[in-house]
């Protein structure tokens, strides 16, 4: 009886392994979907469509971009978490959904358990800006003033939980200062330009036109190193050693996706990101093209998640 059970188990295992191999060998035999958890027109959507064209060429199969917005990216991310683990549903995900949201919301998915990493796509900087007529010309001057006037200096954001809020709270924590958070539902930069708010932590792509028109003054980019799009602007880490807070976008698939399929996707993403026209387009958005191995991206996600867990725990950031 035991022998028969062992034979049955071995046979079932062999059949399952054979099915996975056959699935991998035939991949992709139908269109692949790139899921974007935000509306059309944002950076994630633009990148997904840019890469879909290249990946489609490499795979000789259609790649369709689908937008599934809602709940700050949670709806689309959960959709992919619950999709079949067959390589035909790929999340083009942001740092918030994969590394930050678990510490701010009760999620219907676990980013660490429900996804398998494919490749990091881009990293991007946030820039600390002040009005052009601000008395602060360096991060050091701003920090000194903030320490002398606890809670008096203000920073604008797009709302609690947004990257512009999280970056502000991380800066407060790292610099040991108390800043007043002023959340907006829309257009916070207008009040910063007008001097009604002292500063903002804004994406480079949005801030640079105002910097070039001399309406905003950049004090620092919020990363460990300078941005190629703003090479003359120091990084916050030059003033606060160890500070590293970047935005990023990457590709993940449902956990359990066969390794050969992940390898194929990784190969195609990295080839697309190495293409000169793709790199030029990404750099034109003041973003840094990436591309790496699945295990490297997995380690990156874990490190980012651990960093944000510490920041959120120690700063007490809450979403409203």
C-alpha positions as CSV (number, residue, x, y, z in Angstrom):
1,X,0.0,0.0,0.0
2,X,2.8,2.4,1.0
3,X,4.7,1.6,-2.2
4,X,1.6,2.3,-4.3
5,X,1.1,5.6,-2.5
6,X,4.7,6.5,-3.1
7,X,4.5,5.6,-6.8
8,X,1.3,7.7,-7.1
9,X,2.9,10.7,-5.4
10,X,6.0,10.4,-7.6
11,X,3.9,10.1,-10.7
12,X,1.8,13.1,-9.8
13,X,5.0,15.1,-9.1
14,X,6.5,14.1,-12.4
15,X,3.4,15.0,-14.3
16,X,3.3,18.4,-12.5
17,X,6.9,19.1,-13.3
18,X,6.4,18.0,-16.9
19,X,3.4,20.4,-17.2
20,X,5.5,23.3,-15.8
21,X,8.3,22.5,-18.3
22,X,5.9,22.3,-21.2
23,X,4.3,25.6,-20.1
24,X,7.7,27.2,-19.9
25,X,8.9,25.8,-23.3
26,X,5.8,27.2,-25.0
27,X,5.9,30.6,-23.3
28,X,4.5,33.0,-24.4
29,X,1.8,31.3,-26.5
30,X,-0.7,34.1,-26.0
31,X,-0.6,37.9,-25.3
32,X,1.1,39.0,-22.1
33,X,-0.6,41.7,-19.9
34,X,1.3,44.5,-18.2
35,X,-0.9,45.8,-15.3
36,X,-0.5,49.4,-14.2
37,X,-2.3,50.2,-10.9
38,X,-2.8,53.9,-11.8
39,X,-4.6,55.9,-14.5
40,X,-3.1,56.4,-18.0
41,X,-0.7,59.2,-18.5
42,X,1.4,58.9,-15.3
43,X,5.1,57.9,-15.3
44,X,4.3,54.2,-14.6
45,X,1.9,54.0,-17.4
46,X,4.3,55.7,-19.9
47,X,7.1,53.4,-18.9
48,X,4.8,50.3,-19.2
49,X,3.8,51.2,-22.7
50,X,7.4,52.1,-23.7
51,X,8.6,48.7,-22.5
52,X,5.6,46.8,-23.8
53,X,6.6,47.6,-27.4
54,X,10.2,46.4,-26.9
55,X,9.3,43.3,-24.9
56,X,6.7,42.4,-27.5
57,X,9.3,42.6,-30.2
58,X,11.7,40.4,-28.2
59,X,9.0,37.8,-27.4
60,X,7.4,37.9,-30.8
61,X,4.1,38.1,-29.0
62,X,1.6,40.9,-28.2
63,X,2.0,42.7,-24.9
64,X,-1.0,44.6,-23.7
65,X,-1.0,47.4,-21.1
66,X,-4.1,47.4,-18.8
67,X,-4.8,50.2,-16.3
68,X,-6.5,49.1,-13.1
69,X,-6.4,52.2,-10.9
70,X,-7.9,52.8,-7.5
71,X,-7.1,52.9,-3.7
72,X,-3.7,54.3,-4.3
73,X,-2.6,51.4,-6.4
74,X,-3.9,48.7,-4.1
75,X,-6.7,47.5,-6.5
76,X,-4.4,46.8,-9.5
77,X,-1.7,45.3,-7.3
78,X,-4.1,42.9,-5.7
79,X,-5.4,41.9,-9.1
80,X,-1.9,40.7,-10.1
81,X,-1.4,39.0,-6.7
82,X,-4.4,36.9,-7.3
83,X,-3.8,36.2,-11.0
84,X,-2.6,32.8,-12.3
85,X,1.2,32.3,-11.8
86,X,1.8,31.6,-15.5
87,X,3.8,34.7,-16.6
88,X,0.9,36.3,-18.6
89,X,0.1,38.9,-15.9
90,X,2.9,41.2,-15.0
91,X,2.7,44.1,-12.5
92,X,4.6,47.3,-13.4
93,X,4.6,48.3,-9.8
94,X,5.8,51.3,-7.8
95,X,7.8,51.5,-4.6
96,X,4.7,52.5,-2.6
97,X,2.7,49.4,-3.5
98,X,5.6,47.0,-3.0
99,X,7.6,48.5,-0.1
100,X,5.6,51.3,1.7
101,X,1.9,50.5,1.7
102,X,2.2,47.4,3.9
103,X,3.1,49.7,6.8
104,X,0.4,52.2,6.1
105,X,-2.7,50.1,5.1
106,X,-4.3,46.8,5.8
107,X,-3.7,45.2,2.5
108,X,-5.4,42.2,0.8
109,X,-2.0,41.0,-0.4
110,X,1.5,40.5,1.1
111,X,4.2,42.0,-1.2
112,X,6.9,39.8,0.2
113,X,4.9,36.5,-0.2
114,X,2.5,37.1,-3.1
115,X,5.0,38.3,-5.8
116,X,8.1,37.1,-7.5
117,X,10.6,39.8,-8.6
118,X,11.5,40.1,-12.3
119,X,13.5,43.3,-12.7
120,X,14.0,46.8,-11.5
121,X,13.0,49.2,-14.3
122,X,13.9,52.7,-13.1
123,X,14.9,54.7,-10.1
124,X,13.9,58.3,-9.7
125,X,14.7,61.2,-7.4
126,X,12.6,63.5,-5.5
127,X,14.0,67.0,-5.1
128,X,13.7,69.3,-2.1
129,X,12.6,72.7,-3.5
130,X,12.0,76.1,-1.9
131,X,10.5,79.4,-3.4
132,X,13.1,81.3,-5.4
133,X,12.9,84.2,-2.8
134,X,13.4,81.8,0.1
135,X,16.2,82.8,2.5
136,X,17.5,79.2,2.5
137,X,20.1,78.4,-0.1
138,X,21.4,75.1,1.3
139,X,20.1,72.1,3.2
140,X,22.3,73.1,6.1
141,X,20.8,76.6,6.3
142,X,17.3,75.1,6.2
143,X,18.0,72.5,8.9
144,X,19.6,75.1,11.1
145,X,16.5,77.4,10.8
146,X,14.1,74.4,11.4
147,X,16.0,73.5,14.6
148,X,15.7,77.1,15.8
149,X,12.0,77.3,15.0
150,X,10.5,73.9,15.8
151,X,7.2,73.4,13.9
152,X,7.3,76.8,12.2
153,X,8.7,75.8,8.8
154,X,6.1,74.1,6.5
155,X,6.2,71.6,3.7
156,X,3.5,70.8,1.2
157,X,2.4,67.4,-0.1
158,X,-0.2,65.8,-2.3
159,X,-1.7,64.2,0.8
160,X,-1.0,61.8,3.6
161,X,0.7,58.7,2.4
162,X,1.8,60.2,-0.9
163,X,5.5,60.0,-1.8
164,X,5.8,63.8,-1.2
165,X,4.6,63.3,2.4
166,X,6.7,60.2,3.1
167,X,9.9,62.0,1.8
168,X,9.1,64.9,4.1
169,X,8.7,62.7,7.1
170,X,11.9,60.8,6.3
171,X,13.8,64.1,6.0
172,X,12.4,65.3,9.4
173,X,13.5,62.0,11.0
174,X,17.0,62.1,9.5
175,X,17.6,65.7,10.2
176,X,16.1,65.7,13.6
177,X,13.7,68.6,12.9
178,X,10.0,69.4,13.3
179,X,8.3,70.6,10.1
180,X,4.6,71.4,9.7
181,X,3.0,69.1,7.1
182,X,0.5,70.9,4.8
183,X,-1.4,68.3,2.8
184,X,-3.2,69.3,-0.5
185,X,-5.7,67.5,-2.6
186,X,-4.2,69.1,-5.7
187,X,-1.7,71.6,-7.0
188,X,0.5,72.1,-3.9
189,X,3.4,73.4,-6.0
190,X,1.5,76.6,-6.8
191,X,1.6,77.7,-3.1
192,X,5.2,76.7,-2.8
193,X,6.1,78.9,-5.8
194,X,4.1,81.7,-4.3
195,X,5.9,81.4,-1.0
196,X,2.8,80.4,1.0
197,X,4.5,77.2,2.0
198,X,8.2,77.0,2.8
199,X,9.2,73.9,0.9
200,X,8.2,70.7,-0.9
201,X,9.6,67.3,-1.8
202,X,8.6,67.0,-5.5
203,X,9.5,64.6,-8.3
204,X,12.3,65.9,-10.5
205,X,10.1,65.7,-13.6
206,X,7.5,68.1,-12.2
207,X,10.0,70.4,-10.4
208,X,12.6,70.9,-13.1
209,X,10.5,73.2,-15.4
210,X,9.9,75.5,-12.4
211,X,13.6,75.3,-11.5
212,X,14.6,76.2,-15.1
213,X,12.2,79.2,-15.1
214,X,13.7,80.4,-11.8
215,X,10.5,80.0,-9.8
216,X,11.9,77.4,-7.5
217,X,15.3,76.8,-6.0
218,X,16.5,73.2,-5.6
219,X,18.3,72.5,-2.4
220,X,19.0,68.7,-2.7
221,X,17.8,65.5,-4.3
222,X,16.5,62.9,-1.9
223,X,18.9,60.1,-2.6
224,X,22.3,58.7,-1.8
225,X,23.8,60.3,-4.9
226,X,23.2,63.1,-7.3
227,X,20.7,62.9,-10.1
228,X,22.0,62.9,-13.7
229,X,19.1,65.2,-14.5
230,X,20.2,67.7,-11.9
231,X,24.0,67.2,-11.7
232,X,24.7,70.5,-10.0
233,X,22.3,69.9,-7.1
234,X,23.8,68.1,-4.1
235,X,22.2,64.9,-2.6
236,X,20.8,65.1,0.9
237,X,23.3,62.4,1.8
238,X,26.1,64.9,1.3
239,X,24.6,66.7,4.4
240,X,23.0,63.8,6.1
241,X,25.3,60.7,5.6
242,X,23.4,57.5,5.0
243,X,20.2,59.2,3.8
244,X,18.8,57.2,0.8
245,X,15.2,57.7,-0.3
246,X,14.4,57.1,-3.9
247,X,11.3,56.3,-5.9
248,X,11.4,53.3,-8.2
249,X,9.3,51.1,-10.5
250,X,9.8,47.5,-11.2
251,X,8.2,44.4,-12.7
252,X,6.9,41.5,-10.6
253,X,4.7,38.5,-11.3
254,X,2.5,36.3,-9.0
255,X,4.4,34.1,-6.6
256,X,4.8,30.6,-8.0
257,X,5.5,31.6,-11.5
258,X,8.0,29.0,-13.0
259,X,11.6,30.1,-12.9
260,X,12.2,29.7,-16.6
261,X,9.3,32.1,-17.3
262,X,10.8,34.6,-14.9
263,X,14.1,34.2,-16.6
264,X,12.6,34.9,-20.0
265,X,10.8,38.0,-18.7
266,X,14.0,39.2,-17.0
267,X,15.9,38.8,-20.2
268,X,13.4,40.7,-22.3
269,X,13.1,43.6,-19.7
270,X,16.8,44.0,-19.5
271,X,17.2,43.9,-23.2
272,X,14.5,46.6,-23.6
273,X,16.1,48.8,-20.9
274,X,19.5,48.5,-22.6
275,X,18.1,49.8,-25.9
276,X,19.5,53.3,-26.7
277,X,16.1,54.7,-27.7
278,X,14.5,53.4,-24.5
279,X,17.3,54.8,-22.3
280,X,17.1,58.1,-24.0
281,X,13.4,58.3,-23.5
282,X,13.7,57.4,-19.8
283,X,16.5,59.8,-19.1
284,X,14.4,62.5,-20.8
285,X,11.9,61.9,-18.0
286,X,14.8,62.6,-15.6
287,X,14.6,58.9,-14.5
288,X,17.5,56.4,-14.2
289,X,17.1,53.3,-16.3
290,X,17.9,50.2,-14.3
291,X,17.6,46.5,-15.1
292,X,19.0,43.7,-12.9
293,X,18.6,40.1,-11.9
294,X,15.5,38.8,-10.2
295,X,17.4,37.9,-7.0
296,X,19.0,41.4,-7.0
297,X,15.6,43.1,-7.4
298,X,14.2,40.9,-4.6
299,X,17.0,42.0,-2.3
300,X,16.4,45.6,-3.3
301,X,12.7,45.3,-2.5
302,X,13.4,43.8,0.9
303,X,16.0,46.5,1.7
304,X,13.6,49.3,0.7
305,X,10.8,47.7,2.7
306,X,12.9,47.4,5.8
307,X,14.0,51.0,5.4
308,X,10.5,52.3,5.1
309,X,9.3,50.1,8.0
310,X,11.9,51.8,10.2
311,X,11.0,55.3,9.0
312,X,7.2,54.8,9.4
313,X,7.7,53.1,12.8
314,X,10.0,55.8,14.2
315,X,8.2,58.8,12.6
316,X,4.7,57.6,13.4
317,X,3.5,58.4,9.8
318,X,-0.2,57.9,9.5
319,X,-2.5,58.1,6.5
320,X,-5.6,60.2,6.9
